[in-house]
Amino acid sequence: MGTLREQTDAKIETGRKAKPEFMQGVDDVIKEAKAFEEGKDALKVDDKAPDFNLPNAEGAQVSLSGLLEKGPVVVTFYRGSWCPYCNLQLRALQTKLGEIQELGATLVAISPEVPDGSLSKNEISEMDFIVLSDQDAKVASQYGVAWEVPEFLMEHMRVDRGLDLKKVNNGNANVLPIPGTFILGTDGIVKWNYVNVDYRTRSEPDEIVEALKKL
């Protein structure tokens, strides 16, 4: 299957061949976002992570403080089940979930998707880690990974993908999380992180496992 980076690189290359103009537009948007240092305010190592209380697919509330009582927590923000790069990432994390749990950690994935019937039936919700809904991106904002998506990408999602993000995210139409992953110690302090405004690039699950081993 290859590493997650190999899989995402292959998907990017496929996209470049199928839609070169669109992918060049994405490159330009990401370049501009990096120039404006989008994501620069993301939580850093040694920062205290804000507590949160968010609903899962069934609507039950899950708190970070409650999870930290059991051990370290890996928090990863993703754009939604409609995002192919997110699906690649979370499938890759699923393959490493046993190792993550053996190290005493809990994996939590957070997106703005509303916890309704669609969320409870999609592929991600069927995985064995905790999936939570941050509909208004308030938690993403607290962690410094909320991004107001440029109109170029919004138009692509509306026209090419047929996505109504206002419906999918229950009112939030244009703010998505920058894909970011944080490893929190039982004290709630960030021990490791990976944040990249280029949504096509994600942390390797093996890097997360290695970081957990060092706790």
DOLUM-586489 format. One line per field, with one value per residue: residue in one letter; x, y, z of N, C-alpha, C, O in turn. Coordinates in steps of 0.2 Angstrom, whole numbers, plus 2048, in hexadecimal, padded with zeros to 3 digits. Example, Ala and Ser with C-alpha at 12.3 -4.5 7.8 and 13.67 -1.06 7.14 Angstrom:
2
zalo = [A/S]
n_x = [842/840]
n_y = [7E4/7F5]
n_z = [827/823]
ca_x = [83E/844]
ca_y = [7EA/7FB]
ca_z = [827/824]
c_x = [842/840]
c_y = [7F0/800]
c_z = [827/827]
o_x = [847/843]
o_y = [7EF/806]
o_z = [82A/828]
***
This chain:
215
zalo = [M/G/T/L/R/E/Q/T/D/A/K/I/E/T/G/R/K/A/K/P/E/F/M/Q/G/V/D/D/V/I/K/E/A/K/A/F/E/E/G/K/D/A/L/K/V/D/D/K/A/P/D/F/N/L/P/N/A/E/G/A/Q/V/S/L/S/G/L/L/E/K/G/P/V/V/V/T/F/Y/R/G/S/W/C/P/Y/C/N/L/Q/L/R/A/L/Q/T/K/L/G/E/I/Q/E/L/G/A/T/L/V/A/I/S/P/E/V/P/D/G/S/L/S/K/N/E/I/S/E/M/D/F/I/V/L/S/D/Q/D/A/K/V/A/S/Q/Y/G/V/A/W/E/V/P/E/F/L/M/E/H/M/R/V/D/R/G/L/D/L/K/K/V/N/N/G/N/A/N/V/L/P/I/P/G/T/F/I/L/G/T/D/G/I/V/K/W/N/Y/V/N/V/D/Y/R/T/R/S/E/P/D/E/I/V/E/A/L/K/K/L]
n_x = [804/80A/811/808/80C/810/804/7FC/804/803/7F5/7F5/7FD/7F5/7EA/7F0/7F2/7E5/7DE/7E6/7E6/7DE/7E5/7F1/7EC/7E8/7F5/7F9/7F1/7F4/801/800/7F9/803/80C/805/806/7FC/7F6/800/7FD/7FA/7F9/808/816/817/80D/7FD/7EF/7DF/7D0/7C3/7B2/7A9/79C/79A/797/78B/786/789/792/7A4/7B2/7C2/7C9/7C4/7C9/7D6/7D8/7DA/7E6/7F3/7EE/7EA/7E7/7DF/7DB/7D0/7C9/7BD/7B2/7B0/7BC/7C9/7D7/7D6/7D0/7D9/7E3/7DD/7D9/7E6/7EA/7E2/7E7/7F2/7ED/7EC/7F9/7FA/7F1/7F6/801/7FA/7F3/7E5/7DC/7D5/7CB/7C6/7BA/7B1/7A4/793/78B/782/777/77E/78B/78C/78C/797/7A7/7B2/7AC/7AA/7B6/7C2/7C5/7C2/7B6/7B2/7A7/7AA/7A1/7A0/7AE/7B4/7BC/7C7/7CB/7D0/7DA/7E2/7E1/7D7/7D1/7CC/7C5/7CC/7C3/7C5/7C7/7BB/7B2/7B6/7B2/7A4/7A0/7A7/7A8/79B/798/78F/795/78F/784/789/792/789/785/792/79B/7A7/7B2/7BF/7C9/7DB/7E4/7EA/7F4/7F5/7FE/7FA/7FF/7FB/7F9/7F4/7FC/804/80E/813/811/809/806/800/7FC/7FA/7EE/7F0/7FA/800/803/80D/807/811/819/812/810/81E/820/817/81E/828/823]
n_y = [7FA/806/815/822/82F/82B/826/832/83A/833/835/842/844/83D/845/851/84C/84A/856/862/871/874/86E/876/881/87E/87D/88A/890/88A/88E/89C/89C/896/8A1/8AA/8A5/89C/892/894/898/88C/880/87D/872/86F/878/87B/871/876/871/867/863/859/853/841/836/831/83B/83C/844/847/849/852/852/847/83D/83E/839/82C/82A/830/83A/83A/846/84A/855/856/859/854/846/846/849/843/842/843/837/82D/830/82D/820/81B/81E/815/809/809/80A/800/800/80D/80C/802/809/810/81B/825/828/835/83C/84B/855/862/85C/859/850/845/839/837/838/82E/823/824/81F/823/824/817/812/80D/817/826/831/842/850/861/86D/87B/87E/883/87C/878/885/889/881/886/883/886/88B/897/892/895/89E/898/88A/887/889/87F/874/876/876/86C/861/860/863/869/872/87A/873/866/86A/86F/87D/884/889/88D/88B/881/874/875/868/860/858/854/84E/84B/84B/843/84E/857/85F/864/858/855/85A/85C/866/86D/877/874/869/85D/857/84D/847/839/829/821/82A/830/825/822/82E/82D/822/829/830]
n_z = [800/803/80B/813/80E/801/7FC/7FC/7F4/7E8/7E5/7E4/7D8/7CF/7CF/7C9/7BC/7B8/7BA/7B7/7B7/7C2/7CD/7CC/7D0/7DD/7E2/7E1/7EA/7F6/7F7/7F9/805/80E/80D/814/820/825/831/83A/847/84D/85A/863/867/879/87C/884/882/87D/886/880/87B/872/866/861/853/857/85F/86C/879/87A/883/884/88F/896/88E/890/89D/89B/894/889/87B/86A/85F/850/843/836/825/820/81D/80F/80A/800/804/811/814/810/819/825/824/823/830/837/835/83D/849/853/858/85D/867/86F/875/87E/87A/874/865/85D/851/849/841/837/834/835/842/83C/834/828/82D/836/82E/825/81E/826/833/836/83A/847/850/85A/853/851/851/84D/84A/848/847/852/85B/853/850/85D/85E/854/847/83E/82E/822/814/804/7F6/7EA/7EC/7F3/7E9/7E0/7E8/7E9/7DB/7D4/7DC/7E2/7EF/7FD/808/812/816/819/824/82D/82C/82C/820/81A/821/825/82D/82E/829/837/844/855/863/873/884/893/89C/894/88C/87D/875/869/858/847/83A/82B/81F/812/80D/806/80C/819/82A/82D/833/839/83E/848/851/855/85C/866/86D/873/87D]
ca_x = [800/80F/810/803/80E/810/7FE/7FA/808/800/7EF/7F6/7FF/7EF/7E6/7F4/7F1/7DE/7DC/7ED/7E5/7DC/7EB/7F5/7E8/7E9/7FC/7FA/7ED/7F8/807/7FE/7F7/809/80F/801/807/7F6/7F8/805/7FA/7F8/7FC/80F/818/817/807/7F8/7EA/7D8/7CC/7BD/7AC/7A6/798/79C/792/784/784/78C/798/7AA/7B6/7C9/7CB/7C2/7CD/7DD/7D9/7DC/7ED/7F4/7E9/7EC/7E1/7E0/7D6/7CF/7C4/7B7/7B2/7B0/7C3/7CD/7DD/7D4/7CE/7E0/7E7/7D9/7DA/7ED/7EA/7DE/7EC/7F7/7E9/7EE/7FF/7F9/7ED/7FB/805/7F6/7F0/7DF/7DC/7CF/7CB/7C1/7B9/7AB/79E/78E/78A/77B/777/784/792/78C/78D/79C/7AD/7B6/7A8/7AA/7BC/7C1/7C7/7BD/7B5/7AE/7A5/7AB/79D/7A2/7B5/7B6/7C2/7CC/7CE/7D3/7E1/7E6/7E1/7D1/7D3/7C7/7C7/7CB/7BD/7C7/7C6/7B4/7AF/7B7/7AE/79D/79E/7AA/7A6/794/798/78C/798/78B/780/78E/794/783/786/799/79C/7AD/7B8/7C1/7CF/7E1/7E6/7EF/7F4/7F8/7FF/7F9/801/7F5/7F9/7F1/801/806/814/815/80C/80A/801/802/7F6/7F8/7EA/7F2/800/7FE/808/80E/805/816/81C/80E/812/824/820/814/822/82D/820]
ca_y = [800/80C/81A/827/834/828/826/838/83C/830/838/849/843/83B/84C/855/84A/84B/85D/866/878/874/86C/87B/886/87C/87E/891/892/888/892/8A2/89A/896/8A8/8AE/8A1/898/88C/896/898/885/87E/87B/86E/872/87C/877/870/877/86B/867/85F/859/84D/83C/835/830/841/83B/848/844/84F/850/851/840/838/83F/835/825/82A/835/83B/83D/84A/84C/859/854/85D/850/83F/847/84B/83D/842/841/830/82A/831/82A/818/819/81E/80F/803/80A/80B/7FB/802/813/80A/7FF/80E/813/821/826/82C/839/840/851/859/866/859/859/848/843/833/836/837/828/81E/824/81A/825/822/810/810/80B/81C/82B/836/847/856/868/870/882/87E/886/879/879/88C/889/87D/88A/880/888/88E/899/890/89A/89D/893/883/887/888/878/86F/877/874/865/85C/860/864/86F/872/87D/86D/861/86C/872/884/886/888/88E/88A/87A/873/873/861/860/853/856/849/84E/847/843/855/85C/863/861/855/854/85C/85D/86B/86F/87A/870/864/857/854/84B/844/832/826/81E/830/830/81F/824/834/82A/81E/82D/833]
ca_z = [800/803/810/812/809/7FB/7FA/7FA/7EE/7E2/7E4/7E1/7D1/7CB/7CE/7C5/7B5/7B6/7BB/7B8/7B9/7C9/7D1/7CC/7D4/7E4/7E4/7E2/7F0/7FC/7F7/7FC/80C/811/80D/819/826/827/836/83E/84E/850/861/863/86D/87F/87D/888/87D/880/886/87B/87C/86B/865/85D/84E/85A/862/873/87A/87C/885/883/896/898/88B/893/8A3/899/891/883/876/863/85C/849/840/82E/822/820/819/808/807/7FF/807/818/814/80F/820/82B/823/825/838/839/834/843/84F/858/85B/861/86D/873/878/883/878/871/85F/85C/84A/849/83B/838/832/83A/844/83B/831/824/830/839/829/820/81F/82C/839/837/83C/84E/855/85B/84E/855/84D/84F/844/846/846/858/85E/84E/851/863/85D/84F/840/83A/828/81E/80E/7FE/7F2/7E4/7EF/7F4/7E2/7DE/7EC/7E7/7D4/7D1/7E1/7E4/7F6/800/80F/817/818/81C/82A/830/82C/82B/818/817/826/826/831/82B/82C/83C/849/85B/868/879/889/898/89F/88F/889/876/875/861/853/840/837/825/81C/80C/80F/803/80F/820/82E/82C/839/83D/842/84E/855/857/860/86C/870/877/883]
c_x = [804/80D/80B/805/80E/809/7FB/7FE/805/7F9/7F0/7F8/7F9/7EB/7E9/7F2/7EA/7DC/7E2/7EB/7E3/7E1/7F0/7F2/7E9/7F0/7FD/7F6/7F1/7FE/806/7FC/7FE/80C/80B/802/801/7F9/7FD/803/7F8/7FC/803/810/819/811/802/7F2/7E3/7D4/7C6/7B8/7A8/7A1/79C/797/78B/782/786/792/79E/7AF/7BE/7CB/7CA/7C7/7D4/7DE/7DB/7E3/7ED/7EF/7EC/7E6/7E3/7DA/7D6/7C9/7BD/7B7/7B2/7B7/7C7/7D3/7DC/7D3/7D4/7E3/7E3/7DA/7E1/7EE/7E7/7E3/7F1/7F3/7EB/7F4/7FE/7F5/7F2/7FF/800/7F2/7E9/7DF/7D5/7D0/7C5/7C0/7B2/7A4/799/78C/783/77C/77C/78A/792/78D/793/7A2/7B0/7B2/7A8/7B1/7BC/7C4/7C1/7BC/7B0/7AD/7A6/7A8/79F/7A9/7B8/7BD/7C8/7CF/7D2/7DA/7E5/7E6/7DB/7D3/7CD/7C9/7C7/7C6/7BF/7C5/7BE/7B0/7B0/7B2/7A6/79C/7A1/7A8/79F/793/794/78F/793/786/784/790/78F/784/78D/79B/7A3/7B3/7B9/7C8/7D5/7E3/7EB/7EE/7F8/7F8/7FF/7FB/7FB/7F4/7F6/7F6/803/80D/817/80F/80E/805/804/7FC/7F5/7F5/7EB/7F8/7FE/804/808/80C/80B/81A/819/810/819/824/81C/819/827/829/822]
c_y = [806/810/81F/82C/831/828/82D/83B/839/833/83F/848/841/841/850/853/84B/852/862/86E/878/873/872/881/885/87E/886/893/890/88C/899/8A1/89A/89D/8AC/8AA/89E/892/88E/897/891/884/87B/876/872/877/877/877/872/871/86C/862/85F/853/848/83B/833/835/841/840/845/84A/84D/84E/84A/83B/838/83B/82E/825/830/835/83E/840/84C/84F/857/858/85A/84A/840/848/844/83C/840/839/82B/82A/82D/822/816/819/817/809/803/80B/806/7FD/808/811/806/803/812/81A/820/82A/82F/83D/845/854/85D/862/858/851/846/83C/832/835/831/822/81E/820/81C/823/81B/80D/810/811/821/830/83B/84D/85D/86C/877/883/882/883/879/880/88C/886/881/887/881/88C/890/897/895/898/898/88C/882/886/881/873/870/874/86D/860/85B/860/86A/86F/875/877/868/863/870/87A/887/884/889/88E/883/87A/872/86D/861/85B/855/850/84D/849/847/84A/85A/860/860/85F/855/857/85C/861/86D/871/877/869/85D/854/853/847/83C/82E/823/824/831/82B/820/829/831/826/822/830/830]
c_z = [800/809/80E/80D/802/7F8/7F8/7F4/7E8/7E0/7E1/7DA/7CD/7CA/7C9/7BD/7B3/7B6/7BC/7BA/7C0/7CE/7D2/7D0/7DB/7E6/7E5/7E9/7F7/7FD/7FB/804/810/812/813/820/829/82B/83B/846/851/856/85F/868/873/881/881/883/880/880/881/87D/876/86A/860/858/851/85E/86A/873/87C/87D/885/88A/898/895/88E/899/8A1/896/88C/87E/86F/860/855/846/838/82C/821/81C/812/805/806/802/80F/819/814/816/825/82A/825/82D/83B/83A/83A/849/855/85C/85F/868/872/877/87D/881/874/86B/85E/855/84B/843/83C/836/837/83C/843/838/82C/827/833/834/824/822/825/833/83B/83A/844/853/855/856/851/850/850/849/843/846/84C/85B/859/84F/857/862/857/848/83C/834/824/817/808/7F9/7EC/7E6/7F0/7EE/7E0/7E2/7EA/7E0/7D2/7D6/7E3/7EB/7F9/807/814/81A/81C/823/82E/831/82B/824/816/81B/827/82A/82C/82E/831/841/84F/860/86F/87F/88E/89C/89A/88B/882/876/86E/85D/84C/83D/831/821/815/80E/80B/807/817/823/82D/833/83D/841/849/853/859/85D/867/870/875/87D/88A]
o_x = [802/808/808/802/80D/808/7F8/7FB/804/7F8/7EC/7F6/7F9/7E8/7E6/7F2/7E9/7D8/7E3/7EF/7E5/7E2/7F3/7F6/7E9/7F1/800/7F9/7F2/800/809/7FE/7FE/810/80F/7FF/800/7FD/7FF/808/7F6/802/804/80D/81C/810/802/7F0/7E2/7D4/7C5/7B9/7A4/7A3/79F/792/786/77C/785/796/79E/7AF/7BF/7CF/7CE/7C9/7D7/7E3/7DD/7E6/7E9/7EB/7EF/7E1/7E8/7D4/7DB/7C5/7B9/7BC/7B3/7B8/7C8/7D6/7E0/7D5/7D5/7E6/7E7/7DA/7E2/7F1/7E9/7E2/7F4/7F6/7EB/7F5/801/7F7/7F1/802/803/7EF/7E7/7E2/7D0/7D5/7BF/7C5/7AF/79F/79B/78D/77F/781/77F/78E/797/78E/794/7A2/7B2/7B6/7A7/7B2/7B7/7C5/7BC/7C1/7AB/7B0/7A4/7AB/7A0/7AC/7BD/7C1/7CE/7D5/7D7/7DF/7EA/7EA/7D9/7D8/7C9/7CE/7C1/7C4/7BA/7C3/7BC/7AB/7AB/7B0/7A3/797/79D/7A7/79D/78E/796/78C/794/784/782/790/791/784/78D/79C/7A4/7B9/7B5/7CB/7D5/7E2/7F1/7E9/7FD/7F3/803/7F9/7F6/7EF/7F5/7F4/803/812/81D/809/814/7FF/809/7F7/7EF/7F8/7E9/7F9/7FC/808/802/80E/80B/81D/81B/810/81A/828/81E/819/82A/82D/81F]
o_y = [80B/810/81F/82E/835/829/82D/83F/83D/834/841/84C/843/842/854/857/84D/854/864/870/87D/877/873/885/889/881/888/898/894/88E/89C/8A5/89C/89E/8B0/8AC/89E/88E/88A/896/891/886/877/876/877/879/871/87C/870/86D/872/85D/863/84E/84A/83F/835/835/846/840/840/84E/847/84A/846/836/833/839/82B/81F/834/82F/843/83D/84F/84D/857/85A/85E/848/83B/848/841/837/83D/836/826/825/829/81E/811/815/815/805/7FE/80C/808/7FD/809/814/807/801/817/81D/81B/830/82B/841/843/856/85C/865/856/84D/846/838/82C/831/82E/81C/819/81D/818/821/819/808/812/80F/820/833/83A/84E/85E/86F/879/889/885/886/87A/881/890/888/87E/889/87D/891/88C/89A/898/893/894/888/87D/882/87E/86E/86B/870/869/85A/856/85E/86F/86C/873/878/866/85F/873/87C/88D/87E/886/890/87F/87E/86F/86C/863/858/858/84C/851/844/84B/84B/860/865/859/862/854/856/85C/85F/870/86D/877/864/858/84E/857/845/839/831/823/822/832/82C/81F/829/833/826/820/834/832]
o_z = [7FD/80D/808/809/7FD/7F2/7F3/7F0/7E2/7DA/7DD/7D5/7C7/7C4/7C5/7B9/7AD/7B1/7C1/7BF/7C4/7D3/7D7/7D4/7E0/7EC/7EA/7EC/7FB/802/7FF/808/816/817/816/825/82F/829/83F/84A/856/857/85B/86D/873/886/880/880/886/87C/87F/881/875/86E/85B/858/84E/861/86D/86F/881/879/886/88B/89C/898/88E/89B/8A6/896/88C/87D/86F/85E/854/847/835/82F/822/819/80E/7FF/80B/804/812/81E/817/819/829/82F/828/830/840/83E/83C/84E/85B/862/865/86D/878/87D/880/885/872/86B/85E/854/84C/83F/841/837/83D/837/847/838/82C/825/834/836/821/828/829/837/841/83B/847/859/852/854/853/84B/856/845/83D/846/84C/85D/85C/84E/857/866/855/845/838/835/822/814/807/7F9/7EA/7E2/7EF/7EE/7DD/7DF/7EA/7DF/7D0/7D4/7E6/7EE/7F7/80C/81A/820/822/828/833/837/828/822/811/81A/82A/82A/827/834/82F/843/84E/861/870/87F/88D/89F/89B/887/881/878/86D/85F/84A/83E/830/820/812/810/80D/805/81A/820/82C/838/843/846/84E/859/85F/862/86C/876/87A/880/88F]
***
